[in-house]
Amino acid sequence: MSSRVPDQPTCREIVELVTDYLEGRLSLDARTRLEQHLVYCDWCRVYLEQIRQTIRVAGSVSEASLSPQAREDLVRLFRDWKGKK
Amino acid sequence: MTSAGVHPGELELVAALRQRDESAFLALVRRFHSSMVRVAGVFVKSEAIAEEVVQEAWLAVLEGINAFEGRASLRSWMFSIVANRARTRAQREARSEPFSSFEDPEGEPTVDPARFHPPDHPRWPGHWSSPPERWAEEQLLLQETVYLAKRAIEELPPAQRQVIVLRDVEGCSAEEACEALGVSDGNQRVLLHRARAKVRAMLEPHLRRTP
């Protein structure tokens, strides 16, 4: 007996829908089928969670606080602009 | 954060800047400068050139502050100034890669097809054969992981890199990213999807929970 229900998306299809899902851009029908899939598929749940984790890690990628030199240049730029008017 | 329009506190800063108030300017610099350098950096690829572009962009912000209408957020208005200037600069230095070059064909799977059972599998067609393993939460925010993500983002094709930097590194909304990059919403989402999948795949071997 096949466990594949006709019209149910496969895992391979689900992974291509995660961004549209997270962006709220799936149709109601597609979203329902995706969420039903997630109910029984631990692995796709892990995949979706990892995409969320990836977004979080990307959000921590930040560096380069303003150097004193850059700040000085900008203050000068501002004062030149202010003096010009 | 609302998806469009001016954020709380921004109107006051803009009004003060129109009065040529230096502390308002420095408040904007503190809030946006590093982000602007990062946005410029996805086009020009050299930190020094990115800094120059952002200096130019700040002047354009000052010159244009009276024309800022508050229809878009201040951030997306400033980011689009930076993006335009960085793009022009990159073209001038012939290091530009046209935005339309996706560099990997659209419609290709973002997860290695070998990780799924084939379509003719008797029981589990198209289901995971080599499923992802849960990541150890405590590893996620280690310096090392963040560094890997940074490297992964740097290695993306330019258009994907531009979108993921704006969306996930800077936290822009879809509307803000489209406005700054001049791409359609659908295009933006395709690029974001490919970028996130690739960064996830590059983190995966490092984050597998050790047995």
Interface residues (C-beta under 8 A of the other chain):
Chain A: S2 S3 R4 T10 C11 R12 E13 V15 E16 V18 T19 D20 E23 R25 C41 D42 W43 C44 V46 Y47 E49 Q50 I51 Q53 T54 I55 R56 V57 A58 G59 S60 V61 S62 E63 A64 S65 L66 A70 R71 D73 L74 V75 L77 F78 R79 W81 K82 K85
Chain B: R20 E22 F25 L26 V29 R30 H33 S34 V37 R38 E47 E51 Q55 W58 L59 L62 E63 P109 T110 V111 P113 F116 P122 R123 W124 P125 G126 H127 W128 P131 P132 E133 R134 W135 L140 L141 T145 V146 A149 K150 I153 I164 D168 V169 G171 A174 R189 L192 H193 R196 A197 V199 R200 L203 E204
